[in-house]
């Protein structure tokens, strides 16, 4: 038997047994679990375990242990693997930095390849939308209806409309993300307004395209890579040297994609951009012009994709910016860095589990006595808003970008 014949024999055997061969990078991920000292810290700190108990979700350590099983048995962990929110609390507190979120993504991909029928149907629907539209949310059928919805919403919020800047080259590319593009349009419009008021030379993609994070989180690794390549090509067309985002997930995802692609572009969440690239005196002046606003007591929710997957400095910046606003006071929440429950696509396919995780945040927010909670992530905003409403807790929820735009806009009235 020749070497080629032997290789084909082995590959046929693997296909027959539904075994997915791993590449060198994936093998390194598997071997990383050898660092686990079985201390149990990850279980004690996991927000999902705390919310639903180990009978429903046995925790990060159990997920890691799945990598010690023979490959054909990976699929038996499907029910558990897809309940991980990917918050990164386990990794942050692990004595040996075992990267459970990365391990989860690997296992989801293997399950997707071995037993795609075990993927939650809601995630398959997301994958279908990504394949068809390069967006995680179904695009509006009628653009006029979309624009009308946008206009009504920003009028209610008091944010002036700013015309899109597409098909041009600029120093800064504003990347709103799928949710702000198709659902939370007020976030997209608020960011544009802020950039214009700060006289930033910016543009938008000629056509919005997903960063691939939802595909990766649902196990569709090849689809994620295709989306990443498509997005990188579109970014290059703009000639931008900086990318500004308003989505926590997009910030962490784009940072990783850009680093791996070797493209000379720096990714900022809009909070970082305001603190690192904008004259502080200029920003303060815009807030001062809106001084006529009444007192507002807020609390802050920290998105996991910023504090654990990007940098905790971002939320430190957020508190500095919010304290610049006349009349705004901040009430700290005891759940300031607690997962909202909607991450890792859990909010899509297991909203009951996500809701249980969110309860911790709701109780902590209510105890602050704040009038509103502000968070720089559209996903967290939606998750908190829904759970506060279900719990009959009267606290408004604002996306950070929208809140900042409202304060600046007051100075124009």
C-alpha positions, 0 to 999 in steps of 0.5 A: 500500500502506497503512502497516498493509499494509506492516507486515503484508507485512514481518512475513509475510516475517520469519515465512516466513524464520524471522527473529525481530524484536528489541525495543529492549532486545535491539537494545541487547544486540546493539550491545553487542558493538561494545565487544569489542576482540577481545583474547581474554581471555575465551577464556584464562579461560573454564572450559569452554574450559579443560576441553574445548578450543576444538574442542568449545566455541570460547569467549565471543568466538565467541559474541559474534561470532554477533551479527554474523551475519545473523539466519537463521544464529543457529541454526547456533551452537546446539551451542556456545551451550548449552555456556556455563555462564553463570559470568560470568568473561568479563564480569568480566575483559572490559576493556569489560564485554561481557556475554556471559551476557546475549548467550548468553541472547538467542541461546538465545531466538532459537534457541528461536523459530527452531529449537526442535528444536535445543534440547536435549531435557532443557531442553524437559523442564524447560520442560514441567515449568515450564509444568505445575507452575511448578517446575523439578523434578517434584513428588513424587506422594505428599506422605507419601513426600516428608515421609518422605524429608525426615524421614529426611534431617534426622534423619541430619543432626541438624537438628530439624523445624520446621513450615512457616509458610504462609498468613500475613503476615511481615516476611521471606519465605523462598524456598527455590527449586525444588531445595530444595523438591523435591529437596534438602529438607534445605536448606529445612528447615535454613533454617527451623530457623536462622530460628526459632532466631534468632527471625525473623518469617518465612513461606513462599509458600502455594504454591512457584513458580519464579523463572523462571531455568531458563526464561530459561537454556533460551531460553523468555523468554516462559515466564520472564516469566510465571513472574516475574509469577506469583511477584511476585504471590505475594510481594506477598500475603505483605506481606514486606519482605525475601526470604531465599534459600538458592540462589545462582541464585535470589538473583541472579535474584530480585534482578533481578526485584524491581528490574525490578518496582519492588516495595519488597522487598530480596533476601538470600542467607541468608549476607547476612541473617545478617551484615547483619540478625542480631545477631552476638553472638546468632549466636555464642552459638548456635555456642558452645552447640554447642562440644562438636563435634570439630575440622572442617577445611573448604574453601569453594566459591564459586558463580558466581551469588553472586560474579559475578552478585550480590556477592563480599562474600557469600562474604567474609561466609560465611568470617566466619560459618564462622570463628565456629564453634568447632573449624572451620578453613578451608583455602583452595582454589586453585579458590576462584572456579572454576565448578562446571560445572553452571550455564547448564543445562549439567549437565542436557543435557551432564553430560560437559562439566559433569564435565570443568569440575568436575575442576578443583575436585575436584583443588583440593579434594583438595589442600587436605586438607580433610574437607569442602567447604561451598558456599552453592548446592544446584546446586554441592553436587550437582555437586561431590558427584557428581564427587568420588564419581566421582573416588573422592575422600573429601571430604564436601560440605555446603550452607552452610545445612545446615552452619550448622544442624547446628552450631547444633543441636548446642547443643540435644542 
